[in-house]
Amino acid sequence: MLAGQFNGLISNPPWLAMSQFAENPYKDQLSARAQSYGIKPSGAAHPHLELATTHLLHAIDRYLKPGAAIACLVPGTIFNGQHHAKLRDYAYLGADRSVPFELQEVWEVTPGTFKIRGAVAVGVKKRTMGEVNRGNPNGAIALPTEIQTCPFNVGRLGDRTAWVLGTSPVISRPEAGEIPPQGADLMPRPGVCVEIGDRRGSEWRVRTPRQNNPSYFAVKSAKKLEGQNFDGHVAPDFIHRMAQSLNLLPFALDNNFVNIAIPARRDENGAWEIMDVPAIRTAGYNRTARRFQRINRAMEEDEIVKPLYEKINERNKLNIQVFPPDKYLVLNGAGGGIACAALLRLSEFPDVIIDQTLYWKLVETEQEAWYRVGLINSDTLTEAIRPFNPEGELGPRHLHGLTNQAIPPFDQDNADHIRIADLARQLSEQALPLIAEDERISDPSRSISARRRLLRNKLKELPEYAALEDVSASVLGITG
């Protein structure tokens, strides 16, 4: 009796991702409805279908007559959340159960109004799909006493889109770069990190780092195997150096690489042989086998599901780390809201393993490596990709692969690309003495975000940094 009887909708539907629902028929019905409206997320975002937008389209479809006005409060993730990508692309206009909703305005609700970021979708229901204007809506900020209009832009990074209000730079790269691999799960830290004592013999004496040891910073925040020690012996083939996020500073690595002992060794070609305890014992390393067996038992008691030899190669993330010594690695962080990268010469670190707190990209030439390091460290790139980086209550959640997706392929014949590489190399050379002379930056036990901020602020005083920002904006092709 109420279907199609209303000429207006003002609503604040529940804000809730369906991943929070218990398994029940209601969840299944909502999921099916979202599918019919064309807004059900796919890929990694599929568990996070939003209840609010599903309710909005259902209300427009079911209860409004053509010409009805619509104003609906929705979560601010509508601007850039991957689970709202199909809504931003107006997939509901061509869905199995299409909805002729013309989105005319998008308002950002004043921060602090709600616990999380909020938005308002304003529009009208049309009679047919052909009547819907599919152009960009107008943008506005919903202030306490007025609605203030502002520019509205759509950013694109591969298959990601973002609605951007204001005059912030907007990047558009439909052909995005590849997301590089993430490092291996070198956990739990007390089980893998070691201080090397006696290096004599076929099996070296090692100990779990203690509070007075240089590498204690790597284990002090461990959640699993906290406070446990695994002193013993390990054959040197199983000892490597770990590069992790705590080593990464703008344009440079601090080289405080911690030694780790894991049940895996490289062959003469750099390929990995991952070994369980019996295999290590068969190879003649009895004391090494006993130590890894103790670690496996402790992990099982601490409710870690997999033994160490399986955990370190989760999703094949160790096996793929085959690094020719004549190549270069560009390392960038996975977390935080400011991009950070550095170069690692594999000829200098043949025994390095990259931890899961970093992304790594293997490149052929040092020039290309510096080009990528320069762009990733630029404020221009961080600001350009910020609209694609969803925010939680504590700010931006993660950059993950966004930084690499935004970088155009390196062209050795492009003068701007060569200029970025030269500036990045110069800034790295200037960063090293700044790190060495300031304990607040060089001390790996201090907050990594504070260390990065201190170094970045020092580098910003240099003319090379300003020059890098200017050429980066040109190479990234940002507008706004």
C-alpha positions as a Python dict, from the first residue, in 0.01 Angstrom:
ca = {
    (1, 'M'): (0, 0, 0),
    (2, 'L'): (296, 235, 58),
    (3, 'A'): (493, 150, -257),
    (4, 'G'): (561, 455, -474),
    (5, 'Q'): (352, 688, -256),
    (6, 'F'): (614, 936, -129),
    (7, 'N'): (769, 1241, -294),
    (8, 'G'): (1058, 1291, -53),
    (9, 'L'): (1308, 1100, 161),
    (10, 'I'): (1511, 1239, 450),
    (11, 'S'): (1686, 954, 625),
    (12, 'N'): (1969, 837, 848),
    (13, 'P'): (1976, 459, 793),
    (14, 'P'): (2197, 231, 1006),
    (15, 'W'): (2569, 252, 930),
    (16, 'L'): (2694, -102, 951),
    (17, 'A'): (2912, -327, 735),
    (18, 'M'): (2752, -665, 683),
    (19, 'S'): (3076, -830, 797),
    (20, 'Q'): (2949, -741, 1147),
    (21, 'F'): (2630, -943, 1103),
    (22, 'A'): (2588, -1287, 1249),
    (23, 'E'): (2504, -1562, 1003),
    (24, 'N'): (2126, -1542, 964),
    (25, 'P'): (1864, -1525, 689),
    (26, 'Y'): (1839, -1144, 716),
    (27, 'K'): (2204, -1108, 616),
    (28, 'D'): (2150, -1333, 316),
    (29, 'Q'): (1846, -1131, 206),
    (30, 'L'): (2037, -801, 232),
    (31, 'S'): (2329, -945, 37),
    (32, 'A'): (2095, -1067, -237),
    (33, 'R'): (1928, -726, -251),
    (34, 'A'): (2261, -547, -284),
    (35, 'Q'): (2353, -788, -563),
    (36, 'S'): (2033, -708, -749),
    (37, 'Y'): (2105, -333, -713),
    (38, 'G'): (2456, -383, -851),
    (39, 'I'): (2643, -248, -547),
    (40, 'K'): (2764, -569, -383),
    (41, 'P'): (3144, -536, -344),
    (42, 'S'): (3376, -782, -507),
    (43, 'G'): (3731, -895, -435),
    (44, 'A'): (3880, -827, -93),
    (45, 'A'): (3603, -576, -14),
    (46, 'H'): (3321, -830, -54),
    (47, 'P'): (3262, -888, 323),
    (48, 'H'): (3212, -516, 385),
    (49, 'L'): (2889, -443, 201),
    (50, 'E'): (2736, -137, 368),
    (51, 'L'): (2385, -158, 510),
    (52, 'A'): (2318, 216, 472),
    (53, 'T'): (2358, 234, 93),
    (54, 'T'): (2158, -86, 44),
    (55, 'H'): (1874, 65, 248),
    (56, 'L'): (1898, 392, 55),
    (57, 'L'): (1856, 228, -286),
    (58, 'H'): (1578, 5, -155),
    (59, 'A'): (1389, 308, -15),
    (60, 'I'): (1422, 496, -345),
    (61, 'D'): (1321, 190, -545),
    (62, 'R'): (1031, 86, -324),
    (63, 'Y'): (871, 393, -170),
    (64, 'L'): (941, 701, -385),
    (65, 'K'): (752, 825, -686),
    (66, 'P'): (928, 987, -985),
    (67, 'G'): (1045, 1340, -906),
    (68, 'A'): (1090, 1265, -536),
    (69, 'A'): (1367, 1454, -354),
    (70, 'I'): (1629, 1261, -155),
    (71, 'A'): (1870, 1360, 124),
    (72, 'C'): (2033, 1075, 313),
    (73, 'L'): (2313, 1054, 569),
    (74, 'V'): (2567, 787, 478),
    (75, 'P'): (2915, 690, 605),
    (76, 'G'): (3206, 898, 481),
    (77, 'T'): (3358, 585, 333),
    (78, 'I'): (3134, 656, 36),
    (79, 'F'): (3412, 892, -77),
    (80, 'N'): (3686, 631, -112),
    (81, 'G'): (3600, 293, 42),
    (82, 'Q'): (3653, 3, -195),
    (83, 'H'): (3322, -146, -79),
    (84, 'H'): (3149, 162, -224),
    (85, 'A'): (3333, 157, -559),
    (86, 'K'): (3032, 27, -753),
    (87, 'L'): (2809, 294, -603),
    (88, 'R'): (3056, 566, -705),
    (89, 'D'): (3054, 421, -1057),
    (90, 'Y'): (2670, 431, -1061),
    (91, 'A'): (2648, 56, -1117),
    (92, 'Y'): (2291, 66, -984),
    (93, 'L'): (2180, 236, -1307),
    (94, 'G'): (2253, -80, -1506),
    (95, 'A'): (2179, -344, -1244),
    (96, 'D'): (1935, -632, -1266),
    (97, 'R'): (1701, -420, -1054),
    (98, 'S'): (1806, -75, -1171),
    (99, 'V'): (1721, 237, -971),
    (100, 'P'): (1683, 572, -1155),
    (101, 'F'): (1857, 771, -882),
    (102, 'E'): (2026, 1091, -1000),
    (103, 'L'): (2292, 1192, -749),
    (104, 'Q'): (2304, 1570, -764),
    (105, 'E'): (2510, 1672, -462),
    (106, 'V'): (2751, 1512, -215),
    (107, 'W'): (2812, 1692, 112),
    (108, 'E'): (3087, 1620, 361),
    (109, 'V'): (2957, 1649, 716),
    (110, 'T'): (3169, 1870, 943),
    (111, 'P'): (3433, 1650, 1113),
    (112, 'G'): (3340, 1578, 1472),
    (113, 'T'): (2967, 1574, 1409),
    (114, 'F'): (2974, 1196, 1424),
    (115, 'K'): (3230, 957, 1569),
    (116, 'I'): (3335, 865, 1217),
    (117, 'R'): (3338, 1064, 894),
    (118, 'G'): (2991, 1128, 752),
    (119, 'A'): (2842, 1239, 422),
    (120, 'V'): (2506, 1336, 273),
    (121, 'A'): (2382, 1207, -61),
    (122, 'V'): (2135, 1448, -224),
    (123, 'G'): (1943, 1376, -541),
    (124, 'V'): (1617, 1296, -714),
    (125, 'K'): (1439, 989, -843),
    (126, 'K'): (1384, 1001, -1218),
    (127, 'R'): (1116, 822, -1414),
    (128, 'T'): (1355, 625, -1639),
    (129, 'M'): (1726, 549, -1657),
    (130, 'G'): (1755, 758, -1972),
    (131, 'E'): (1652, 1070, -1780),
    (132, 'V'): (1933, 1034, -1525),
    (133, 'N'): (2220, 1281, -1562),
    (134, 'R'): (2533, 1071, -1512),
    (135, 'G'): (2771, 1365, -1477),
    (136, 'N'): (2959, 1443, -1159),
    (137, 'P'): (2747, 1576, -873),
    (138, 'N'): (2817, 1910, -704),
    (139, 'G'): (3024, 1914, -388),
    (140, 'A'): (2964, 2090, -57),
    (141, 'I'): (3069, 2100, 306),
    (142, 'A'): (2782, 2078, 558),
    (143, 'L'): (2886, 2336, 819),
    (144, 'P'): (2685, 2386, 1142),
    (145, 'T'): (2503, 2691, 1004),
    (146, 'E'): (2533, 2665, 624),
    (147, 'I'): (2602, 2445, 325),
    (148, 'Q'): (2921, 2570, 162),
    (149, 'T'): (2975, 2467, -199),
    (150, 'C'): (3317, 2346, -312),
    (151, 'P'): (3474, 2178, -617),
    (152, 'F'): (3404, 1809, -676),
    (153, 'N'): (3654, 1587, -856),
    (154, 'V'): (3688, 1217, -928),
    (155, 'G'): (4030, 1061, -886),
    (156, 'R'): (4119, 730, -1048),
    (157, 'L'): (4401, 491, -972),
    (158, 'G'): (4364, 172, -1171),
    (159, 'D'): (4036, 16, -1062),
    (160, 'R'): (4014, 246, -760),
    (161, 'T'): (3809, 564, -761),
    (162, 'A'): (3774, 843, -506),
    (163, 'W'): (3543, 1141, -473),
    (164, 'V'): (3745, 1446, -376),
    (165, 'L'): (3598, 1768, -239),
    (166, 'G'): (3797, 2091, -248),
    (167, 'T'): (4105, 2199, -438),
    (168, 'S'): (4340, 1918, -331),
    (169, 'P'): (4550, 1764, -611),
    (170, 'V'): (4372, 1480, -788),
    (171, 'I'): (4556, 1203, -967),
    (172, 'S'): (4409, 1013, -1261),
    (173, 'R'): (4593, 697, -1370),
    (174, 'P'): (4353, 446, -1528),
    (175, 'E'): (4654, 225, -1606),
    (176, 'A'): (4794, 192, -1256),
    (177, 'G'): (5126, 35, -1170),
    (178, 'E'): (5150, -308, -1012),
    (179, 'I'): (5129, -358, -638),
    (180, 'P'): (5467, -506, -536),
    (181, 'P'): (5504, -811, -312),
    (182, 'Q'): (5488, -782, 63),
    (183, 'G'): (5770, -928, 271),
    (184, 'A'): (5765, -1260, 454),
    (185, 'D'): (5600, -1328, 790),
    (186, 'L'): (5916, -1336, 999),
    (187, 'M'): (5724, -1395, 1319),
    (188, 'P'): (5711, -1442, 1612),
    (189, 'R'): (6006, -1210, 1670),
    (190, 'P'): (6144, -1383, 1984),
    (191, 'G'): (6152, -1705, 1785),
    (192, 'V'): (6346, -1568, 1486),
    (193, 'C'): (6559, -1274, 1606),
    (194, 'V'): (6904, -1363, 1740),
    (195, 'E'): (7221, -1214, 1879),
    (196, 'I'): (7522, -1410, 1753),
    (197, 'G'): (7777, -1511, 2015),
    (198, 'D'): (8044, -1764, 1924),
    (199, 'R'): (8088, -1803, 1546),
    (200, 'R'): (8322, -2102, 1570),
    (201, 'G'): (8228, -2445, 1438),
    (202, 'S'): (7954, -2562, 1203),
    (203, 'E'): (7679, -2437, 1435),
    (204, 'W'): (7708, -2093, 1592),
    (205, 'R'): (7599, -2004, 1943),
    (206, 'V'): (7302, -1764, 1943),
    (207, 'R'): (7065, -1611, 2196),
    (208, 'T'): (6732, -1432, 2189),
    (209, 'P'): (6799, -1055, 2222),
    (210, 'R'): (6790, -927, 2582),
    (211, 'Q'): (6718, -575, 2698),
    (212, 'N'): (7088, -477, 2692),
    (213, 'N'): (7143, -606, 2337),
    (214, 'P'): (7149, -380, 2025),
    (215, 'S'): (6869, -575, 1852),
    (216, 'Y'): (6633, -579, 2151),
    (217, 'F'): (6419, -315, 1977),
    (218, 'A'): (6299, -584, 1735),
    (219, 'V'): (6150, -807, 2007),
    (220, 'K'): (6042, -564, 2278),
    (221, 'S'): (5687, -525, 2142),
    (222, 'A'): (5631, -893, 2065),
    (223, 'K'): (5282, -1023, 2138),
    (224, 'K'): (5359, -1392, 2085),
    (225, 'L'): (5632, -1577, 2278),
    (226, 'E'): (5673, -1261, 2485),
    (227, 'G'): (5961, -1289, 2730),
    (228, 'Q'): (6073, -1633, 2609),
    (229, 'N'): (6434, -1707, 2524),
    (230, 'F'): (6567, -1962, 2276),
    (231, 'D'): (6939, -1969, 2340),
    (232, 'G'): (7122, -2243, 2156),
    (233, 'H'): (7306, -2312, 1831),
    (234, 'V'): (7223, -2249, 1463),
    (235, 'A'): (7418, -2335, 1150),
    (236, 'P'): (7520, -2014, 965),
    (237, 'D'): (7331, -2116, 651),
    (238, 'F'): (7010, -2051, 845),
    (239, 'I'): (7114, -1704, 969),
    (240, 'H'): (7015, -1400, 765),
    (241, 'R'): (6958, -1026, 803),
    (242, 'M'): (6605, -885, 822),
    (243, 'A'): (6498, -552, 671),
    (244, 'Q'): (6182, -426, 839),
    (245, 'S'): (5975, -111, 866),
    (246, 'L'): (6173, -2, 1174),
    (247, 'N'): (6479, 35, 946),
    (248, 'L'): (6303, 251, 688),
    (249, 'L'): (6354, 629, 686),
    (250, 'P'): (6289, 883, 407),
    (251, 'F'): (6546, 824, 129),
    (252, 'A'): (6761, 594, 347),
    (253, 'L'): (6779, 278, 555),
    (254, 'D'): (6936, 300, 900),
    (255, 'N'): (7115, -36, 845),
    (256, 'N'): (7023, -161, 1194),
    (257, 'F'): (6931, -490, 1034),
    (258, 'V'): (6861, -759, 1293),
    (259, 'N'): (7003, -1108, 1252),
    (260, 'I'): (6739, -1378, 1226),
    (261, 'A'): (6761, -1756, 1237),
    (262, 'I'): (6493, -1937, 1039),
    (263, 'P'): (6459, -2295, 908),
    (264, 'A'): (6541, -2191, 552),
    (265, 'R'): (6860, -2151, 352),
    (266, 'R'): (6953, -2028, 7),
    (267, 'D'): (7120, -2241, -257),
    (268, 'E'): (7399, -2115, -482),
    (269, 'N'): (7142, -1954, -715),
    (270, 'G'): (6962, -1773, -434),
    (271, 'A'): (6658, -2003, -434),
    (272, 'W'): (6514, -2106, -98),
    (273, 'E'): (6519, -2447, 68),
    (274, 'I'): (6268, -2441, 354),
    (275, 'M'): (6327, -2730, 594),
    (276, 'D'): (6134, -2892, 876),
    (277, 'V'): (6310, -3024, 1186),
    (278, 'P'): (6372, -3380, 1054),
    (279, 'A'): (6526, -3243, 734),
    (280, 'I'): (6760, -3018, 932),
    (281, 'R'): (6862, -3312, 1151),
    (282, 'T'): (6920, -3527, 842),
    (283, 'A'): (7148, -3254, 706),
    (284, 'G'): (7368, -3305, 1012),
    (285, 'Y'): (7270, -3003, 1221),
    (286, 'N'): (7142, -3167, 1539),
    (287, 'R'): (7171, -2867, 1770),
    (288, 'T'): (7006, -2643, 1509),
    (289, 'A'): (6721, -2894, 1480),
    (290, 'R'): (6675, -2907, 1857),
    (291, 'R'): (6650, -2528, 1879),
    (292, 'F'): (6386, -2502, 1605),
    (293, 'Q'): (6197, -2790, 1768),
    (294, 'R'): (6186, -2594, 2095),
    (295, 'I'): (6052, -2291, 1909),
    (296, 'N'): (5782, -2499, 1737),
    (297, 'R'): (5669, -2639, 2071),
    (298, 'A'): (5655, -2293, 2226),
    (299, 'M'): (5455, -2163, 1931),
    (300, 'E'): (5207, -2448, 1966),
    (301, 'E'): (5168, -2374, 2337),
    (302, 'D'): (5108, -2007, 2252),
    (303, 'E'): (4831, -2114, 2013),
    (304, 'I'): (5022, -2031, 1694),
    (305, 'V'): (4864, -2268, 1446),
    (306, 'K'): (5156, -2335, 1210),
    (307, 'P'): (5514, -2441, 1286),
    (308, 'L'): (5789, -2193, 1207),
    (309, 'Y'): (5895, -2347, 874),
    (310, 'E'): (5539, -2306, 742),
    (311, 'K'): (5473, -1962, 891),
    (312, 'I'): (5776, -1793, 735),
    (313, 'N'): (5657, -1892, 387),
    (314, 'E'): (5290, -1800, 430),
    (315, 'R'): (5139, -1739, 86),
    (316, 'N'): (5482, -1814, -68),
    (317, 'K'): (5616, -1476, 51),
    (318, 'L'): (5961, -1610, 131),
    (319, 'N'): (6010, -1834, -173),
    (320, 'I'): (5968, -1541, -413),
    (321, 'Q'): (6250, -1346, -248),
    (322, 'V'): (6518, -1450, -495),
    (323, 'F'): (6745, -1147, -532),
    (324, 'P'): (7020, -1133, -798),
    (325, 'P'): (7320, -944, -653),
    (326, 'D'): (7340, -706, -949),
    (327, 'K'): (6986, -573, -897),
    (328, 'Y'): (6831, -318, -661),
    (329, 'L'): (6540, -321, -419),
    (330, 'V'): (6305, -32, -357),
    (331, 'L'): (6147, -74, -14),
    (332, 'N'): (5840, 116, 100),
    (333, 'G'): (5627, 94, 411),
    (334, 'A'): (5283, -62, 424),
    (335, 'G'): (5140, 146, 708),
    (336, 'G'): (5070, 503, 807),
    (337, 'G'): (4951, 804, 614),
    (338, 'I'): (5281, 935, 472),
    (339, 'A'): (5469, 742, 203),
    (340, 'C'): (5830, 649, 272),
    (341, 'A'): (6087, 460, 62),
    (342, 'A'): (6455, 379, 34),
    (343, 'L'): (6696, 193, -194),
    (344, 'L'): (6887, -123, -103),
    (345, 'R'): (7182, -243, -311),
    (346, 'L'): (7170, -621, -317),
    (347, 'S'): (7544, -644, -386),
    (348, 'E'): (7596, -505, -34),
    (349, 'F'): (7331, -719, 137),
    (350, 'P'): (7326, -1065, -26),
    (351, 'D'): (7178, -1223, 290),
    (352, 'V'): (6884, -984, 334),
    (353, 'I'): (6524, -1098, 382),
    (354, 'I'): (6236, -851, 359),
    (355, 'D'): (5985, -858, 644),
    (356, 'Q'): (5608, -833, 597),
    (357, 'T'): (5609, -473, 729),
    (358, 'L'): (5759, -365, 394),
    (359, 'Y'): (5675, -387, 27),
    (360, 'W'): (5963, -459, -208),
    (361, 'K'): (6020, -407, -577),
    (362, 'L'): (6315, -552, -765),
    (363, 'V'): (6444, -317, -1036),
    (364, 'E'): (6716, -352, -1297),
    (365, 'T'): (6901, -21, -1266),
    (366, 'E'): (7003, 209, -986),
    (367, 'Q'): (6861, 504, -1177),
    (368, 'E'): (6513, 352, -1188),
    (369, 'A'): (6539, 268, -819),
    (370, 'W'): (6620, 628, -728),
    (371, 'Y'): (6334, 749, -950),
    (372, 'R'): (6087, 538, -753),
    (373, 'V'): (6239, 638, -419),
    (374, 'G'): (6212, 1005, -512),
    (375, 'L'): (5848, 991, -614),
    (376, 'I'): (5737, 781, -317),
    (377, 'N'): (5903, 1018, -70),
    (378, 'S'): (5751, 1330, -225),
    (379, 'D'): (5473, 1513, -45),
    (380, 'T'): (5313, 1554, -386),
    (381, 'L'): (5255, 1180, -421),
    (382, 'T'): (5134, 1137, -62),
    (383, 'E'): (4877, 1414, -108),
    (384, 'A'): (4770, 1286, -449),
    (385, 'I'): (4693, 935, -319),
    (386, 'R'): (4548, 1045, 15),
    (387, 'P'): (4189, 1049, -123),
    (388, 'F'): (4224, 676, -200),
    (389, 'N'): (4345, 591, 151),
    (390, 'P'): (4044, 511, 373),
    (391, 'E'): (4045, 673, 716),
    (392, 'G'): (3949, 523, 1047),
    (393, 'E'): (3899, 689, 1383),
    (394, 'L'): (4275, 736, 1417),
    (395, 'G'): (4331, 877, 1068),
    (396, 'P'): (4457, 713, 745),
    (397, 'R'): (4466, 336, 783),
    (398, 'H'): (4731, 229, 538),
    (399, 'L'): (4896, 310, 210),
    (400, 'H'): (4957, -52, 109),
    (401, 'G'): (5021, -60, -266),
    (402, 'L'): (4874, 281, -348),
    (403, 'T'): (5215, 446, -371),
    (404, 'N'): (5342, 207, -636),
    (405, 'Q'): (5016, 215, -831),
    (406, 'A'): (5051, 592, -873),
    (407, 'I'): (5402, 583, -1022),
    (408, 'P'): (5433, 607, -1403),
    (409, 'P'): (5673, 353, -1560),
    (410, 'F'): (6034, 470, -1561),
    (411, 'D'): (6157, 614, -1891),
    (412, 'Q'): (6532, 667, -1915),
    (413, 'D'): (6476, 909, -2203),
    (414, 'N'): (6245, 1131, -1995),
    (415, 'A'): (6441, 1426, -1856),
    (416, 'D'): (6201, 1470, -1563),
    (417, 'H'): (6243, 1105, -1463),
    (418, 'I'): (6622, 1140, -1466),
    (419, 'R'): (6593, 1463, -1267),
    (420, 'I'): (6387, 1290, -997),
    (421, 'A'): (6641, 1007, -976),
    (422, 'D'): (6931, 1254, -939),
    (423, 'L'): (6751, 1455, -671),
    (424, 'A'): (6659, 1140, -476),
    (425, 'R'): (7019, 1022, -481),
    (426, 'Q'): (7140, 1362, -360),
    (427, 'L'): (6883, 1371, -80),
    (428, 'S'): (6985, 1020, 27),
    (429, 'E'): (7349, 1126, 46),
    (430, 'Q'): (7249, 1425, 258),
    (431, 'A'): (7021, 1215, 477),
    (432, 'L'): (7294, 975, 593),
    (433, 'P'): (7497, 1229, 796),
    (434, 'L'): (7175, 1376, 936),
    (435, 'I'): (7083, 1029, 1065),
    (436, 'A'): (7428, 964, 1208),
    (437, 'E'): (7453, 1293, 1397),
    (438, 'D'): (7108, 1284, 1561),
    (439, 'E'): (7038, 1002, 1806),
    (440, 'R'): (6667, 1084, 1794),
    (441, 'I'): (6674, 962, 1432),
    (442, 'S'): (6939, 690, 1445),
    (443, 'D'): (6815, 509, 1758),
    (444, 'P'): (6599, 216, 1633),
    (445, 'S'): (6433, 180, 1974),
    (446, 'R'): (6257, 517, 1934),
    (447, 'S'): (5922, 568, 1762),
    (448, 'I'): (5964, 512, 1389),
    (449, 'S'): (5702, 772, 1300),
    (450, 'A'): (5886, 1035, 1509),
    (451, 'R'): (6222, 937, 1355),
    (452, 'R'): (6082, 971, 1004),
    (453, 'R'): (5920, 1304, 1085),
    (454, 'L'): (6241, 1450, 1227),
    (455, 'L'): (6446, 1346, 924),
    (456, 'R'): (6181, 1460, 679),
    (457, 'N'): (6164, 1804, 840),
    (458, 'K'): (6543, 1840, 815),
    (459, 'L'): (6540, 1738, 449),
    (460, 'K'): (6263, 1985, 369),
    (461, 'E'): (6505, 2268, 448),
    (462, 'L'): (6721, 2165, 153),
    (463, 'P'): (6673, 2313, -197),
    (464, 'E'): (6679, 1964, -350),
    (465, 'Y'): (6360, 1875, -164),
    (466, 'A'): (6169, 2172, -309),
    (467, 'A'): (6301, 2088, -656),
    (468, 'L'): (6184, 1728, -614),
    (469, 'E'): (5830, 1844, -529),
    (470, 'D'): (5812, 2062, -839),
    (471, 'V'): (5918, 1794, -1086),
    (472, 'S'): (5710, 1524, -911),
    (473, 'A'): (5388, 1717, -971),
    (474, 'S'): (5469, 1732, -1341),
    (475, 'V'): (5554, 1360, -1369),
    (476, 'L'): (5247, 1247, -1174),
    (477, 'G'): (5020, 1459, -1393),
    (478, 'I'): (4802, 1572, -1103),
    (479, 'T'): (4536, 1841, -1142),
    (480, 'G'): (4359, 2063, -894),
}
